[in-house]
Amino acid sequence: MKRDGSVWANIDWITFGLYLIIMLFGWLVVFAVQYGPESNQLFDFSAIHGRQLIWIILSLVFGAIILIFDSEFFPGFAWIIYGLIMVLLVIVMVFAREVNGARSWLEIGPMKIQPSEFAKYATALALAKYLSIPGISMKDLRARLGAMAVLGLPMGLIILQGDMGSALVFLSFLFVLYREGFSIALVLVGAYVTALFVLSLVVPPAILHSIIAALVFIIAYVVLQRSLRKNRLPTIYLLLLLAGGLSILVIFALSTHSVVGTAVLSLVFLAALFLATNFLRKERQWVLIPALVFVGSLFFGFFLLDFVFSDLLEEHQQERILTLVGQSNDRDATYNVDQSKMTIASGGFLGKGYLEGTFTRYGHVPEQQTDFIFCTIGEEFGFLGSFLFLMAYLALLVRTVLLAERQRSPFSRDFAYGVAGLFFVQIAINIGMTIGLVPVIGIPLPFVSYGGSSVLAFSVLVFTMLRLDADRLMALR
């Protein structure tokens, strides 16, 4: 059944209003960054705030065109759009000029386009299309692998471009998978991997591997207890404790000899588990869980972490991460963040007033119009203004989730959740960068940071969501 009236009557104007308010506010903040004796005209199209306004107008034009499209266009052409953007990522990776160690920008005359921003839109469409295929269930291993492949392809291409920061944003689509029934174990694995990564940077190898052993034997205890609800055998727990203690001792002794240590520890642990399975003839499958976790953790700790940190991350990114976890005192690596925090703190509770920010006016923070634009808001509008600004973002996020939950179409619901995930992750990372909570990885603040690709890509996401929502009472797609 189709809703009465035109698409314009069925648009969620609350979401559109929040989007427009945030974007126009962002434009004024970009002007504040650029404001000075040589750039004091609001509609100076030769300055960055003037170019930002052009991108805002283009975004609204594209948005109006999207609203005219039939809502069936988006699921119908999802794979085509995804394929075209993947080809564009390959072209950029091969032919683009390298800037700051990455090949991310496609230069078309005077314009520079960043295809990785539009890859977020294409991936949101493709993932929603895949998950809405009849018979696809996140309880099925093949379906889970297919969904991860849809996410992994753009991530891999963007990593090969040298833009690790943009690639990490695609992990936000895990929210969509979780909403569609992916196991909570995925979240736990992510937290476990993150903890291993951080620990590998701040503790000696012996302690790290001891922590791994302790965690795995806790898992073993819980798993075996579950398998022996009726017939609990204390001997098994004793064996596990002995094996755990022995493994920890071997870890301390051999942790500096990575390959040898890995082999010996794996054999010791698996031998202990083999002995335990003699008491669990009908429950041996449960023992495989801690065994796989243990061996996988050692492999991750010895080999994969070093590869990710040393080979995938640029030198300046490595230094920023080491500084964040207190393992480096390089002032050059912390300069941007230190200046950003000083700028935010100088605003106090009420701020210095619009266009009155002294740190902002005299360029104390590099890249303030892009990665560190939030510190301008903190200086000129203070704690109160920053809080209200974040409440506007929160309102947009909540509204997006509400739109997602009221959809009858699985495609529309999953697409809207993809939009919400992207908003949340980029906002959290960008603001976390400016206040020193996460490493600086070059993530723009949606609708606020200067950059045409970001503004246009996020606008297309919002308008597509609004178009799908306008036809939410149609037959299921």
Number of C-alpha atoms within 10 A of each C-alpha: 9 10 13 9 8 10 19 13 11 16 19 16 12 12 20 14 12 16 22 16 13 19 20 15 16 24 23 19 24 25 26 25 25 22 21 13 7 8 16 14 14 15 13 14 13 9 17 19 28 18 18 23 23 14 19 21 13 16 21 17 11 16 20 15 11 19 19 13 13 12 23 12 11 21 20 13 14 20 18 15 18 23 16 12 21 22 12 18 26 17 14 24 22 12 12 17 15 14 10 11 12 18 23 27 22 19 13 8 6 5 10 14 17 20 22 27 18 24 24 28 25 24 28 28 28 26 26 25 22 19 23 20 12 7 9 16 16 20 12 11 10 12 16 16 13 16 21 15 13 16 22 17 13 23 24 13 19 27 20 19 23 22 23 20 18 21 21 16 19 22 17 21 25 19 17 24 22 15 13 18 11 18 13 9 10 13 14 11 12 12 12 14 16 12 11 19 18 14 18 18 17 13 12 12 20 18 16 21 28 20 15 22 25 18 17 21 22 16 18 24 18 13 16 24 17 12 18 13 9 8 8 13 14 9 11 21 16 12 15 22 17 13 20 23 16 15 23 22 15 18 25 16 12 18 23 13 10 16 13 12 19 19 12 15 24 19 14 16 21 20 13 20 21 15 13 20 18 12 13 18 9 10 14 17 11 17 21 17 15 23 19 14 19 25 21 13 20 22 15 16 22 19 13 14 18 14 12 11 16 12 10 16 18 16 12 14 19 16 19 23 21 19 18 18 15 11 14 14 13 12 10 12 20 19 13 21 23 16 20 29 18 18 25 25 17 19 26 16 15 15 23 17 13 14 21 15 23 16 21 26 16 12 13 16 24 16 15 22 26 19 22 27 28 28 30 30 29 29 32 28 26 22 19 15 18 23 14 12 18 15 12 16 19 15 16 22 21 14 17 22 18 14 22 25 16 13 21 17 21 19 25 32 26 28 29 30 28 30 25 25 24 25 21 17 17 20 19 15 21 26 21 15 23 25 20 17 15 17 24 24 19 18 23 24 24 24 24 24 26 28 22 22 20 24 23 22 22 22 24 20 23 20 23 24 27 27 26 28 25 22 23 24 15 16 10 12 16
